[in-house]
Amino acid sequence: MALDTETTEPEAAAQHSASRDEIRDFLIQVGLLLHRHGTPSHRLERVLTQLAQSLGVEGAFLYTPTSLLYSLRDREGETTYLRRVDSGQVDVDKLVQFDNVLQRLKSGELTVAQTRQRLDAIAEAPPPFPEWTTALACAVSCAAVATLFRATAGEVVAASALGLLVAGCEFLHRRFGWEHGFLEPVAGFATALGALCWARWVYPLDDRLVALAGLIVMIPGLRITVALTELAVGHLSAGVARLAGGAVSLLTMTLGVGLAWRLAAHWRALPPLPEWRGESHWQWVAAVVAPLAFAIFFRARFPQWPIIVAVSVAGFAASRWTGSVWGVEGGAFCGALAVGFGSNLYARLRDRPAMVSQTPGIIVLVPGSLGYRSLTAFLDHETLAGLDFAWTMVMVAAALVGGILTANVILPPKSIL
């Protein structure tokens, strides 16, 4: 959303047609909606600051994943507002529509009242895909990630089945309104136990690799990377809160996995079959399929799919080719640089939010699996291995942040979202 600090004539007309209370309610509404649909703090605060300036209000905004704090000042004085909210998952479709509506407000096509009505309509609209499609996308993404982990054909099938199991846990969580934070340990327990059952009674496989692939959509690698980005750009309260939330989610999920391992400690799987590790072309197929599944998971409509795939494949290729020379950290930096550069170029050419392609593109690179492997190593009392995985996770996440920030400096997007 490209909002200038200067107020044009159409904007002034829109401003004068709205009362002081209407403008303040509108700014609160925008913040709540963008927060609810996955906008990170460093983007949300800039959107609100520039939007307030365009409407003739001086505003200071503080965002954390659980609250929004507004301080709005005009000729009549200063007022502070606090709203308690929960940060939601990225919804690409709604963010694109929000951006379009706010740009129409800036150009003078819509008044503040009309903009509020349209934003409410967008927020209340049903998702673009039915639940069964999202569940299928979850299964496909788990199978694709298992392929990237060089799993066998049987392990890929098992990972996709466990992806459906995780989708079922999420459905039950929404349906019965489970306590917040209860989903992660339940999903971890069910997935690890399901992998052990599969290895014992269906097909001999590496149950730990399959469980990791099945849980990949639940592992908060993206949340941790976003948290480090917020810390890097100076949004300390939001970054610390998001980082702590991601770490707790990962810990509770791993505790669920550990409980399943202890429950089935006496199980012994059949000897594994001779390994068949996929050729490189299967990984490239997975690198194309995974972004499509994540695009559905993040509710991106079909017109955005080509750019999502192009950016994701570019990031995967850059990470793979440079990682063989410069190590995993160098590969992560170059992959994030490619994703950030491609997303910002798309945002400039099409005047769309860079998050459309950046979020699905970066999730293929995030180090969530390293954090999971670190905690499971600690469960097995392999302290040195756990510390090694944890340190690698931090370095890879920092490299991803560096790549994204470098791309923003080289080619900043027109749109803030």
N, C-alpha and C positions, 0 to 999 in steps of 0.2 A: 504494500500500500504506500504509494508515493505521496506523502503529505508535506507540503511546503510550509515554512514558518510564516510566510506572508499571507495575509488574508485578502483574497481577491474580492471583486464586487459581488459575484454570485454568492460567495461564502458569507459576505457581510449581510446580504439580504436574507440568507437563511438564518444567520445569527440573530438578526433583529426580529425575525418572525417567531422566534422561540424565546420563552421566558427564561429567567435565570434558573429556576427550579427544573425546567424541562432540559436545559443543557446539562445540568449536573446529574440528573437522573439518566440522561443519555450516556454520559461518560461512564457512569457506574455500570450501566447495562453492557456497554462495549467491553469493558474490562472483564466482567463476569463471563460473558460468552466466549471471548478469546481464551481466557483462562481455562474454562471448562472443556474446551476442545483442543487443548494441548499446546498452546503457544508458550514458549519459554520466556523467562523473565526479561532477558536482555532485548527481546523483540517487543514484548508486550508493553514495557514501560516506555519505549521510544514511540510506539504507536499512540499511546494515550497522551504523551507529552505533546506531540505534534498535532494531534487531533484537538486537544484543549486549546492550543495556541491559535489554531485556525478558527475556533469558535469564540475567541476573545476572552478566554479564561486562563489564568496562570495556575498550573497544576504541578504538584509533586506527587509521585506515585511510588509505592513500595510493594513489591510482589514477593510472596513466598508460595510454595505449593499448597498451603492450607489457608492463606488469607490474602486480602487485598487492602491496602491502606491508601486512602486518598486525602490529599490536602489541596483544596481548591480555593483560589483567591480571585476576587474581582473587585469592582468599585465599592461594593457593599460590605466587604470584609472577607475573612477567611473562615472556612468550615472544614472540619476533618471527618472522614467517614471510614468505618472499618467493616469489612465484610468477611465472614467465615465461609470458605468454599473448599472444595476438593478438586485438585487438578485432575483433568481427564486425559484420556488417550487422544493422540493426534487424529483428527478427522479432517482429511485433506479436502473432501468435497465441501464441507461447511466453511472451512477457512477460505477457500477460493471464492465462495459466494459472499462471505462477509467482506472480503477485500473488494469485490466488485461493487457492492452496495456503498461502502465507505468512499470509494472513488467517485461514485455518482453524487454523493453528498458534497464532496469537495468541488466538483465541477458545477454545482448549482442545480443539477437535475432533480434533486430530492431535498425536501426540507428535513429538519431534525425529526419531526413527528412521523413523516413518511418513512424515514430511515429506521426509526425504532420499530415500526410495524413490520417492515421487511425483515429486519434482523430477528424478530420474534418468530416470524413465519419460517425462516430458515432453520432456526434452532429447534422448532417443533416438528419439522419435516421428518418423515421416516428415513432410515438409512438407505443408501442406494442398492444394497444387496440384502437378500433374505438371510436368515440365520444359518440355513443349511449351506449356503454358498460360503459364508465366512468359516464355518466348520470345515468344509472341504478345503478351503484355502489354508487353514491351519495344518491339515494333514499333509497337503502338498508341500508346504514350506518345511515341515519337519523332514519329509522324505528328501527334499533338495539339500537341506543342511546335512543330513546323514551322508549324502553323496559327496558333499564337499569335505566331509570328514573321512572320505575313502572307505565308507562302509561297504559290506558285501550286499548282494541283491536281497538276501533274506533280511538283513538288518534294515535296509531301506524300507521294505514292506512293513516290518515291525514298527519302525519309527513313525510311519504314516498312520498306523493303527493307534499308536499312543498319542499322536497328535489329535485324533478324533476323541480320545479319552479326555485329554486336557480341555478340548472345546466343550465336552459334556460337563466337565467340572465347572467351567465358566458359566454355562447355561444354568446349572443348578444354583450357583452363587447368586445370579440375578433373579432367578425364579423364586427362591425361598428367602432372599435377603439375608444371607449369612453375614456374620460380623465382619467388618473390615479387617483384613489381615488374615482371615481364616482360609482364604482360597489357596494361598501359596503352599502352606504345609500339606493341605489335602491333595493338591495337584502333585506335589513332590512325592508323597507317600504312594498315591495311586499309580503314578507313572513308573516309579522304581519297582513296585510290586508287580505291575503288569509286565515289565521287562523280564523280571525273574521268572514269572509264570511262563512267558513265551519261551525263554531259554530252556526251561525244565520240561515242558509238555508239548511244545509245538515245533521248535526248530533251535538247534544249538547256535548261540550267537554271543557276542560281547554285550551283556546286559547293561553295562555302564555306559558304553557309547550310545546304545539305543535310548537309554533313559535321558541322556544329555540332549540328543537330537529331539526327543519327544517333548522336552521341556523348553526348547529354545525360544518359543514365543512368550514364555513366562519369565525367562531370565532377564533381569533389569539392566542389561548391558547398555542399551540406549539411554536409559534414565541416568546411569552413572556418567556416561559421556556428556550428556547435556549438563549435568551438575558441574563437571569440571570446566565446561565452556563458560557457564555462569560465573564460576570462581575466577576464571582467567580474565573475564571482561569487567570484573569488579562488583558483581552482584553477589556479595558474600553471604547474606542471610538466605537467599533463595538457593544458592549453590550448596551451602552446608546442609540445609533442610532436605533438599532433593537427594544429596549424596547419602545422608543418614537413612532416608526412607528406602533408597535402593539397596543399601547394605543390609538393612533389617529384612527386607523382602527376600534377598538372596539367602540370608542366614536361616530364616524360617522355612524356606523351601528345602534347603539342604538338610535341616533337621527332620523334615518329613521323609526325605530320601533315606537318612540314617536309620529312622525307625523301621522302614521297610527292610533294610538290610539286616537289622538285628532280628526282626521277626522271622526272616527266612534264612538265617545264618546256617541252618542245618541242611539247606537244599544244596544239591550238587547237580549242576547241569551235565548233560552228556558231553563227551569230548567234542570240541568244535570241529566242524568240517574243514577241509583244506581251504585256505583263504583265497578269495577272488577279489582283488582290489581293483576298482574301476580304473579304466584308462583315462587319460587326461581329457579326452573329448566328452566323457560323461560329466566331468566337473564343469566344463563349459556349458553343457546343457543345463545343469543345475544352476549355474550362474545366471542363466536367462529365465528359468522357471521360478526361482526363488523371488526375484523382484515382482513378478506378476502376482504371486501369492501374497506378498507383503502389501502390494498395491490394494488388493481386495481387503486385506486385514486393516489397512489404514483408510479404507473407504474412498479411494481415488477412482473416479469414473473412467470409462474407456478412453476418452480423448487424451488423458494424461499418461496412459500406459506406455506408449512408445518412448516418451522422454524419460520415464522412470526406468525402463529397461536399458536404454542407451546410457544413461548416467551410471546406473548400477554396474553394468558390464564394464564400462570404462574404469570405474573405481576398482573393481575386482581385478581387471587386467593389470592396472598400474601397481596394485598391491602385490600381485603375484610375481610380476616380472622384476620389480625393484627389490622385493623382499628377498629374492634369491641372491642378490648382490649386497644389499645394505642391511640385511637382517629384518626381523619382524617389525621392529620399530620404524625403520626406514620405509618398509612396505606400507605400514599403516599410514604414515604421513603422506606418502605419494598417493595412496588410494583415496584418502580424505581430500587431498588437494584436487584430485580429478573430479570427485563428486561435488565438492564445493564450487569449483570453476564451472563445471557443466550446469549445475543448478542455477548459479548466478547469471550465466549467459542466457539460459532459458528465461529467467525472470526479467532480464533486460529486453530480450527480443519480443516476448509475449506479454509483458507487463502482468505477470502472475507471481504469486508468492514463491520464493525459492524453496520453501518447505515442501512443495508438491513433489519434487524429485529428490530433495536432499534427505528427507527422513527415511523413505524406503531404501535409498542408495547407501546410506551410512550404516543401516542396521546389519547389512551383510558383513561389515568390517568391525563392528563393535566387539570388545573383548569379554562378553558375558560368559562364554564357555570357559575362559581362563579363571574367572572368579569362582565358577561352579567347581572346576577341577581343584582349585586351591582348597576350598572348604571340604570337599570329599577326601582330599589327601590328609587333611587334619583329622577327619573321622577315622581314617585308617592309621593314625598316629605316625604319619610320614611328614614330620614337621618341616624338614628341609625342602621337600618337594612342594609342600603347601606354601611356604614362604617364597619359593622361586616362582610359582604360578601367580601368587598375589603381586609380587613386584613386576612381573611381566605384564600383568593386567593393567597396573597403574601406568607403566611406561607406554603401552599401546594406546590406552585411553588418552594420555597426554599428547601422544603423536597425532592422534585423530583430531584433537582440539587444535593443535598447531596447524594441521593441514587446512581445516575449515577456516580458521582465522586468517591464514595466509591468503586463501582464495578470496576472502572478503576484502582484503587490502588490495590485491591485484585487480580484481574485477568486482567491485561492490554492486549489489543488485539495486535496481530502482525501487523495488518493493521491500518494505521492512519485514513483512511476514515471510 
